[in-house]
Amino acid sequence: MRVFIYGGGLRLVGKSGVGQAIFHQREMLRRARIETTHHWLQKAGAVHINTVLPDSVLAALAAKLLGRKVVYYGHSTMEDFRGSFRGSDKLAPLFRRWITFCYGLGDVVLTPTDYSRRLLEGYGLKPPVYSISNGVDTDFFAPDPSRRASFRRRWGLQEGERAVISVGHTIARKGLPEFLDLAAQMPDVRFLWFGWTDPCLIPAEVREAMEQAPENVTFAGFVDRETLREAYCGADAFAFMSHEETEGIVVLEALACGIPTVVRDIPVYAGWLRDSKNVYKADSTAAFRQRVTGLLDGTLPDLTEAGRRVAEERSMAAMGEQLREVYRRMEILPEAQPAAVRQHHVRA
């Protein structure tokens, strides 16, 4: 069997979680010993579509005309569209109708978590919706204390100075305003934000907050995955203050690298990220400050080994086997499910 991963729109989404998910799918399938192609002319049993851009709709229709099954990835929801870019709140209901149409073109819809699956099912989608993690490369993203020194040199950290990082688009939904508030309350700690968004898309109030950011904040911009891995391995804590996610690939990367992690207590993490067990959770900026301070001064227990296990359960190899199970359910991969597949992760 061969899978065609449609790459239309990749230039637009390459620096986002969707772009990373496309890269992950290729690697998952490679590890599952399933061939991939990027050419329409090559025969394929299934076509993966990852965006809701107009060209992807045409690609889905073309796949159906060619008799190929369509695997549509539900990376976006109305809920995580809100609070993102200029005008997103007003456009959110229209966006819901559009993505419902797009996802409805799939023979199946894959989405990263049970939380996002329930949201999409609530839109009235007709295709079955399965929850399969976007996965994480636990070979590449792994603990490495030797990267700490290079991280500190790169960003000019002084001897004994502690660093807290976050990763994502520079938008309100990702918790950027709260991250800046947290930095203002902890002036002796360096705060670094990795990620970039076109300023034309950022609401004026967020741009103003960035312009008035405390002196202990560094906007690192979009960096390559090697530099990001170095940050995960070298910083003292990862504070992910996002208000809404379908999963959060960067959370898996952070856990895989063994950095102490604090996430906002939101529904997407229920059932797989457990407060004070494999991560710490917070529901306000004050709570984030308490948790981060406890991690920096060593008064909170170290949960990094448990966090690493969460990432390992969502490794590329494990998720590749779960994709095989989806193809089997679609009757385009006839062999029986390998014993290594964990049924409860592929949920309909």
Steps between C-alpha positions, in 0.01 A plus 500: 500500500611857426371825657492834320560790741358808331738792548290788374516801731813374673677830435228677696482257793859376510582703813190385687393187681325386182829514312666295773215249490558443126866431567399264781263305275780429255724377777226291664428325172869443432535329836184299434658382171235671286621676187404863441489707184460867410384444142143457378611272218624230737239251612395543865242337722438813707553875481584700812368857506605734781370849427163661437625729225299504174760297312460220756130478419589454133759239598242304700256506210774393256594211729142378501483518119813285489343247735735573790394512864534840668648531848418854613688629802293709740776725631271799546178567687286808539609508863871528425439743213362755744750737659754437228530759225339832420125452458508133602234539770246642256585247232494196732140386421569525126826313550310218672269461201796500263704238684190284543463504121872427447523217752178354362689423178710241682429130520632534853607797710802475727546743788764494776300453821172372639417861587529623140320185379199585718500858371504389137234236555289778650516680165296218347771348282391195303840323460630307802737706715799328662736647757868436431778716643713709264790320665850610590844393386632366830834413339564861402327667794668336796670613823855623445662701782793591274272738306448720803830684463446574130147625570627739764780628276267551206258720698751678722386359834715603794645262757219381727228669292195280451297472180134424427390437142181465298437413135226601259354769279515846653123517551265539795366144484848364566509695825754762393347788705502283814856388427605867495312562827678202655836636388418839654430329832831309490756764394801292612416222251553507123195420287543393137219457247574284196269551203391767256184635338472752219438832680226582249295214644550589866234714675615847604475427874736202467750700295493774764556247778803365313639849447464571873636161612712494818876521458544137607304374197665386177303434183714237333287476186460188287799268542599166350429180688862461613492840671161419650627167634793684656254733676291214635813331632663816633224705663380456858125482435244492219186710560230432242219744575284427193124532551397247234671216310411190304811341654814712513797345318738728688378357830597151381839630386562663837402187690719288273799722581442476873438867579278571804165599352201707609191512278171682532228281650277469192280210379732377223746361757241308701577131526858502374676790672449469874568781743791428735546158333665568163460880470389789715181686413392854575175689443622859542814710468535494879487121495756487219729719707463269798570189294791647305657639817472159663677339206776760493576480870464121518212487747273310258569133417674421172246348257721490192536121482122459507468771236749320279287186523199696370705601197628147442142370488451740208824426315516496121519122493197456728290747302606340171353171618178675590480644149530146368195411707304790346587378151388152598167639616470682167561164328801623307750307711383140536747359747402453862587762757851455644509400866691817587202726420323629808131493409390760749696773323306457175156611607193559292 
